[in-house]
Amino acid sequence: MNRTVEVLPDQAALIQRSLELTLSKIHTAINDRGLCTIALSGGSTPKPLYEAIATQQLPWDKIHVFWGDERYVPPENPDSNQLMARRAWLDRVDIPAENIHPIPTDEADPAVAAHKYEQHLQEFFQTKNGEFPALDLNLLGMGDDGHTASLFPHTEALHVRDRLITVGSKDGQHRITFTVPTINHSRCVMFIVAGANKRSALAQVFAPVADDFTYPARLVQPQGELWWLLSQDAGQELKLNNN
Ligand code: 6PG
């Protein structure tokens, strides 16, 4: 695993560095393959990054946006990750509507929605059953309990290895999420983590030994690049060794 950890002095520096790295991955993907596939994280940390990306001049027709997880709510619900990304970024740029690939949340049964998104990814990436797509960039956050995407501690979703997409659960609320193998097949995974409240979970995620199912972010070990961009208040106590 090719892991790089950077601790940035504050939130603004974290967002600036995240922007630089995101733009670099977008340009590399387009140069190498003619398009870039990026999976977005939800939550609050990435919002200023999305706002910053929206100020850039980019070949929007070559960029395809997916979500690594979604709350099981309608797209106009304030909790929707899709809504946050549209308001912060996608509604502000000239990206073709067909390049935006939201997770469906309109099925009575979330498992049906998960299966629909999985089929959509298989069609887009031309993968067969049992194969996993290689997204160019998978943006992730981490909760103060060590969850990432909607892979919460000690939930069924952590054990799903034969599907691209599964149903997660947080306090009984359904989520739709990339599975661990889908995240780990990405060419580049970038965690963006800020806040002193993340410190103790980070210490466990970076510990040589800890329980992966208690701290699910430990399960993210992509074959490609793994970047952890941390603000000082989140990462200051970590014993860091890049490998
Ligand atoms: C979500 C996210 C989730 C998020 C973490 C961190 O749907 O909420 O995908 O995994 O990244 O909960 O959230 P913050 O960035 O708001 O701390």
Residues whose N, C-alpha, C, O or C-beta is under 5 A from the ligand:
A	BS01	6PG	S41 G42 G43 S44 T45 P46 D69 L140 G141 M142 G143 T148 A149 S150
